[in-house]
Amino acid sequence: MKITQISTEILDIPFEYGGAPSGWGPSAWRALSTLIVRVETDAGITGYGEAFSYSCAEAVQAAVETMIAPSVIGKDARDIAGINYHCQQSLHLFGRYGLTTFALSGLDIALWDIAGKAAGQPLHVVLGGAHRDKIPSYASLFRYGDPELVSEFCAKAVEQGYGAVKLHEDTEPAVRAAREAIGSDVELMIDVNCPWTPTQAIAMARGFKPYDPLWLEEPVFPPEDGRALAAIRHQTGVALAAGENYCTAFQFRDMIAADALDYAQPSVTKVGGITEMLKIATLCETGAVQYMPHSPYFGPGWLATLHLLSAIPNSGYVERFYGTLPASTSGPYTDIVEGFATVPTGPGLGLDPDPDVIAEYRRKTR
């Protein structure tokens, strides 16, 4: 079964989250960018993947089309591990992290989608079977910068059935407001997105500790400073999470060896796809670290994450961006019902991107 064609689409789906436009990258964030990777085969089976693309969609699109596609057209789509290794090895000159690996992730997810469709089975069965058919979800709030808004949306998330809430706040008043709003029975996580030196992070972690966070996420820059993270863990007693900014199993191996993590957060659209996510899951299991994937997206990457969390016993919550969208390529699987996401049961990822959604939200780039 040969790969015959690879194509991409960038979607920009607007969203609301209750605060002012914000985000990462060069401009205010008003829409969720999704880079869909479509892989066609001579067997008539088409697979869909997703490559990480916030503020970098066109660069990643170029990497897929000019670096990844030419090196794999004509290869056997069933040789997923071989293709992944080939791409990592042949493209390593251009960097094993960042845009190149994002692009590889989109290809790899699509190949696993093809594998499931060829077998007539959902991806989690191909990966070894379902450990569970519903995944507990945590509400991943955007940054509000206002304790009153933090309190309001934390309370709403709990009312909607979430048993855990993650903040993107970096001040003690906001964290205090969140804990007061959700009470003591709901888990609270704090993601600060790499703002501090190790000394600053130790002081802030101690300030947050009375609010009993399940974890403090990415407290230092650079995020791969394992020695600093280990020092923060041991000097404060606050559990740490990191990994959304790591690529390939090798970075996770090194961070686990550094005793830097309580929770590992690989992102299937960033690390090299499902193939690499499976390696990282094994590292977590053997390294006594909780596998807790990063998944702030709504396309094929979201579906892939649900399958992984179903098939891997050592897995935790699924991260769900706490916002409202007019549409999603994942259809009903985007919904969280009483705090849980439903694992798809159709072949492959379980659902192809809705062509009407693609037509409506396609970015006009060329």
C-alpha positions as CSV (number, residue, x, y, z in Angstrom):
1,M,0.0,0.0,0.0
2,K,2.0,3.0,-1.3
3,I,1.7,6.6,-0.3
4,T,0.6,8.5,-3.5
5,Q,-0.1,12.0,-2.3
6,I,0.2,14.3,0.7
7,S,-1.7,17.5,1.0
8,T,-2.5,20.1,3.7
9,E,-5.2,22.5,4.8
10,I,-4.9,25.3,7.4
11,L,-8.1,26.0,9.3
12,D,-8.8,29.0,11.4
13,I,-11.8,28.4,13.7
14,P,-12.7,31.4,15.9
15,F,-13.4,30.8,19.6
16,E,-14.6,32.6,22.7
17,Y,-13.3,32.0,26.2
18,G,-14.7,35.0,28.1
19,G,-11.6,37.2,28.1
20,A,-9.8,39.6,25.9
21,P,-7.9,38.3,22.8
22,S,-4.6,36.9,23.9
23,G,-2.1,34.2,23.0
24,W,1.4,33.2,21.9
25,G,3.2,34.3,18.9
26,P,3.3,37.6,16.9
27,S,-0.4,38.6,17.3
28,A,-3.5,38.4,19.4
29,W,-5.0,34.9,19.4
30,R,-8.6,35.0,18.1
31,A,-8.8,31.6,16.3
32,L,-7.5,28.1,16.8
33,S,-5.3,27.2,13.8
34,T,-5.4,23.6,12.7
35,L,-3.0,22.2,10.1
36,I,-4.7,19.1,8.6
37,V,-2.4,16.6,6.9
38,R,-4.1,14.3,4.3
39,V,-2.2,11.2,3.2
40,E,-3.6,9.2,0.2
41,T,-2.6,5.7,-0.8
42,D,-2.9,3.5,-3.9
43,A,-5.2,1.2,-1.9
44,G,-7.9,3.9,-1.8
45,I,-7.4,4.5,1.9
46,T,-6.9,8.1,3.1
47,G,-5.6,9.1,6.5
48,Y,-5.7,12.4,8.3
49,G,-3.2,13.9,10.7
50,E,-2.6,17.1,12.5
51,A,0.6,19.1,12.9
52,F,1.0,21.7,15.6
53,S,0.5,25.1,14.1
54,Y,-0.2,27.9,16.6
55,S,1.3,31.1,15.0
56,C,3.4,28.9,12.7
57,A,0.9,27.2,10.5
58,E,2.3,28.3,7.2
59,A,5.9,27.4,8.2
60,V,4.8,23.9,9.3
61,Q,2.7,23.6,6.1
62,A,5.8,24.3,4.1
63,A,7.8,21.7,6.1
64,V,5.2,19.1,5.4
65,E,5.0,19.9,1.7
66,T,8.6,20.5,0.8
67,M,10.5,18.4,3.4
68,I,8.3,15.5,4.6
69,A,6.2,14.7,1.5
70,P,9.1,14.4,-1.1
71,S,10.9,12.0,1.2
72,V,8.0,9.6,1.7
73,I,5.9,9.5,-1.5
74,G,6.1,6.0,-2.8
75,K,6.9,4.4,0.5
76,D,4.7,1.7,2.0
77,A,2.2,3.4,4.3
78,R,2.2,0.3,6.6
79,D,5.8,0.8,7.5
80,I,5.0,3.5,10.1
81,A,8.0,3.0,12.4
82,G,10.3,2.8,9.4
83,I,9.0,6.0,7.8
84,N,9.1,7.8,11.1
85,Y,12.8,6.8,11.6
86,H,13.6,7.7,8.0
87,C,12.2,11.2,8.4
88,Q,14.0,11.8,11.7
89,Q,17.3,10.6,10.3
90,S,17.2,12.2,6.9
91,L,15.9,15.5,8.2
92,H,18.0,15.8,11.3
93,L,20.3,18.5,9.8
94,F,17.3,20.9,9.9
95,G,16.6,20.2,13.6
96,R,15.1,17.3,15.5
97,Y,12.8,19.7,17.4
98,G,10.3,22.4,16.5
99,L,8.8,22.8,13.0
100,T,10.4,19.7,11.4
101,T,9.0,17.5,14.1
102,F,5.6,19.2,14.1
103,A,5.4,18.3,10.4
104,L,6.5,14.7,11.0
105,S,3.8,14.4,13.7
106,G,1.0,15.2,11.2
107,L,2.3,12.6,8.8
108,D,2.6,9.9,11.5
109,I,-0.9,10.5,12.9
110,A,-2.3,10.1,9.3
111,L,-0.4,6.8,8.8
112,W,-1.8,5.4,12.0
113,D,-5.3,6.5,10.9
114,I,-4.7,4.5,7.7
115,A,-3.5,1.5,9.7
116,G,-6.7,1.5,11.7
117,K,-8.9,1.9,8.6
118,A,-7.0,-0.9,6.8
119,A,-7.6,-3.2,9.8
120,G,-11.2,-2.1,10.1
121,Q,-10.6,-1.2,13.7
122,P,-10.4,1.9,15.9
123,L,-6.9,3.1,16.6
124,H,-7.0,2.1,20.3
125,V,-7.6,-1.5,19.2
126,V,-4.7,-1.4,16.8
127,L,-2.6,0.0,19.7
128,G,-3.5,-3.0,21.9
129,G,-7.0,-2.6,23.2
130,A,-9.2,-0.2,25.2
131,H,-8.2,0.3,28.8
132,R,-11.3,2.6,29.1
133,D,-13.9,4.1,26.7
134,K,-14.3,7.5,28.5
135,I,-11.4,9.7,29.5
136,P,-11.7,12.2,32.5
137,S,-11.0,15.7,31.2
138,Y,-9.7,18.8,32.9
139,A,-10.8,22.3,31.9
140,S,-7.8,24.1,30.6
141,L,-8.7,27.8,31.1
142,F,-7.1,30.6,29.2
143,R,-5.2,33.4,30.9
144,Y,-7.6,36.0,32.3
145,G,-5.3,38.1,34.5
146,D,-8.2,39.0,36.7
147,P,-9.0,37.0,39.8
148,E,-12.7,37.8,39.5
149,L,-12.8,36.3,35.9
150,V,-10.7,33.4,37.1
151,S,-13.2,32.7,39.9
152,E,-16.2,33.0,37.5
153,F,-14.9,30.6,34.9
154,C,-13.5,28.1,37.4
155,A,-16.9,27.9,39.0
156,K,-18.6,27.5,35.6
157,A,-16.3,24.6,34.7
158,V,-17.1,22.8,37.9
159,E,-20.8,23.3,37.4
160,Q,-20.4,21.7,33.9
161,G,-19.0,18.6,35.5
162,Y,-15.2,19.0,35.3
163,G,-13.4,17.4,38.2
164,A,-10.2,19.3,37.6
165,V,-9.3,22.8,36.4
166,K,-6.0,24.1,35.0
167,L,-5.2,27.8,35.2
168,H,-2.8,29.8,33.0
169,E,-2.2,32.3,35.7
170,D,1.0,33.3,37.3
171,T,-0.1,35.3,40.4
172,E,-1.1,34.3,43.9
173,P,-4.4,36.2,44.0
174,A,-5.6,34.4,40.8
175,V,-4.6,31.0,42.2
176,R,-6.3,31.8,45.5
177,A,-9.5,32.9,43.7
178,A,-9.5,29.7,41.8
179,R,-9.2,27.5,44.8
180,E,-11.9,29.4,46.6
181,A,-14.2,29.0,43.6
182,I,-13.8,25.3,43.1
183,G,-13.5,24.1,46.7
184,S,-11.2,21.5,48.1
185,D,-12.5,18.4,46.2
186,V,-11.6,19.6,42.7
187,E,-8.1,19.2,41.4
188,L,-6.3,22.5,40.6
189,M,-3.3,22.7,38.2
190,I,-1.3,25.8,37.4
191,D,0.4,26.3,34.0
192,V,2.6,29.4,33.9
193,N,4.3,29.0,30.5
194,C,8.0,29.3,31.3
195,P,8.3,32.8,32.9
196,W,10.8,32.5,35.8
197,T,14.4,31.8,36.8
198,P,14.9,28.9,39.1
199,T,15.1,31.1,42.2
200,Q,11.9,33.0,41.2
201,A,10.1,29.7,40.5
202,I,11.0,28.3,44.0
203,A,9.5,31.4,45.6
204,M,6.4,31.2,43.5
205,A,5.9,27.5,44.0
206,R,6.1,28.0,47.8
207,G,3.5,30.8,47.5
208,F,1.1,28.5,45.5
209,K,1.6,25.5,47.8
210,P,-1.1,26.4,50.3
211,Y,-3.7,26.1,47.5
212,D,-2.8,22.4,47.0
213,P,-2.0,22.4,43.3
214,L,-1.9,18.9,41.7
215,W,1.0,20.3,39.7
216,L,2.9,23.4,38.7
217,E,3.6,23.4,35.0
218,E,6.7,24.7,33.2
219,P,7.8,27.3,35.8
220,V,11.2,28.0,34.3
221,F,12.8,29.1,31.1
222,P,14.2,27.3,29.2
223,P,11.7,24.5,29.8
224,E,14.2,21.8,29.2
225,D,16.4,22.8,32.2
226,G,16.0,19.5,34.0
227,R,18.4,20.4,36.8
228,A,16.4,23.5,37.6
229,L,13.1,21.6,37.6
230,A,14.6,18.9,39.9
231,A,15.7,21.6,42.3
232,I,12.3,23.2,42.4
233,R,10.6,19.8,43.0
234,H,12.9,18.9,45.9
235,Q,13.1,22.3,47.5
236,T,9.4,23.0,47.5
237,G,7.6,19.7,47.6
238,V,5.4,20.9,44.7
239,A,4.8,18.4,41.9
240,L,5.9,19.6,38.5
241,A,4.6,19.0,35.0
242,A,6.3,19.7,31.7
243,G,6.7,18.3,28.2
244,E,4.6,20.2,25.8
245,N,7.7,21.9,24.5
246,Y,9.8,18.7,24.2
247,C,10.2,16.8,21.0
248,T,11.1,13.1,20.6
249,A,11.4,10.5,23.3
250,F,15.1,11.5,23.9
251,Q,14.2,14.7,25.6
252,F,11.7,12.9,27.8
253,R,14.3,10.3,28.6
254,D,16.7,13.0,29.7
255,M,14.1,14.8,31.8
256,I,13.0,11.7,33.6
257,A,16.7,10.8,34.2
258,A,17.2,14.2,35.7
259,D,14.3,13.5,38.2
260,A,12.6,16.7,36.8
261,L,9.1,15.5,36.3
262,D,6.1,14.2,38.2
263,Y,3.8,14.5,35.1
264,A,5.0,14.1,31.5
265,Q,3.1,16.1,28.9
266,P,4.0,15.0,25.4
267,S,1.9,16.5,22.6
268,V,1.1,14.1,19.8
269,T,1.1,17.0,17.2
270,K,4.6,18.0,18.4
271,V,6.8,15.1,19.5
272,G,6.8,13.1,16.3
273,G,3.3,11.6,16.3
274,I,1.8,8.5,17.8
275,T,4.9,6.5,17.2
276,E,6.9,8.7,19.5
277,M,4.0,9.0,22.0
278,L,4.2,5.2,22.5
279,K,7.9,5.4,23.3
280,I,7.3,8.1,25.8
281,A,4.5,6.2,27.5
282,T,7.0,3.3,28.1
283,L,9.6,5.7,29.5
284,C,6.9,7.1,31.9
285,E,5.9,3.6,33.0
286,T,9.5,2.5,33.7
287,G,10.4,5.9,35.2
288,A,7.6,6.2,37.7
289,V,6.2,9.4,36.0
290,Q,2.6,10.0,35.2
291,Y,1.7,10.1,31.5
292,M,-0.5,13.2,31.0
293,P,-0.6,14.3,27.4
294,H,-0.9,17.9,26.3
295,S,-3.9,18.3,23.9
296,P,-5.1,21.8,23.4
297,Y,-6.5,21.2,19.9
298,F,-9.7,19.9,18.3
299,G,-8.6,18.1,15.1
300,P,-7.1,14.7,14.4
301,G,-4.6,15.4,17.2
302,W,-7.4,15.4,19.7
303,L,-8.8,12.2,18.4
304,A,-5.4,10.5,18.5
305,T,-4.9,11.6,22.1
306,L,-8.2,10.1,23.1
307,H,-7.1,6.7,21.5
308,L,-3.8,6.9,23.2
309,L,-5.3,7.6,26.6
310,S,-7.7,4.7,26.1
311,A,-5.0,2.2,25.1
312,I,-2.3,3.1,27.6
313,P,-3.0,2.1,31.2
314,N,-0.5,4.6,32.7
315,S,-2.4,7.6,31.5
316,G,-4.4,10.4,33.2
317,Y,-6.7,13.3,32.2
318,V,-7.2,14.6,28.8
319,E,-6.7,18.4,28.5
320,R,-9.7,20.3,27.0
321,F,-9.3,23.9,26.1
322,Y,-12.1,25.7,27.9
323,G,-13.6,27.7,25.1
324,T,-16.5,27.8,22.8
325,L,-16.2,27.1,19.0
326,P,-18.8,27.3,16.3
327,A,-17.5,24.1,14.7
328,S,-14.8,21.4,15.0
329,T,-13.4,18.8,12.7
330,S,-13.8,16.2,15.5
331,G,-17.6,16.6,15.6
332,P,-19.3,15.2,18.7
333,Y,-16.0,13.9,20.1
334,T,-15.1,17.5,20.9
335,D,-17.8,17.5,23.6
336,I,-17.2,16.9,27.3
337,V,-20.1,15.3,29.0
338,E,-20.2,15.3,32.8
339,G,-16.4,15.7,32.9
340,F,-15.6,12.9,30.4
341,A,-14.5,12.7,26.7
342,T,-15.8,9.7,24.7
343,V,-13.2,7.6,22.8
344,P,-14.2,7.1,19.1
345,T,-15.1,3.6,18.0
346,G,-15.0,4.0,14.2
347,P,-12.0,2.7,12.1
348,G,-8.7,4.5,12.5
349,L,-9.1,7.8,14.3
350,G,-12.9,7.2,14.2
351,L,-13.9,10.3,12.2
352,D,-12.6,12.1,9.1
353,P,-12.6,15.9,9.2
354,D,-15.9,17.3,8.2
355,P,-15.5,18.7,4.6
356,D,-18.0,21.4,5.3
357,V,-16.0,22.6,8.3
358,I,-12.9,22.6,6.1
359,A,-14.6,24.6,3.4
360,E,-16.0,27.1,5.9
361,Y,-12.8,27.8,7.8
362,R,-10.0,27.1,5.3
363,R,-7.3,29.8,5.4
364,K,-6.8,31.4,2.0
365,T,-3.0,31.3,1.8
366,R,-2.3,30.5,-1.8
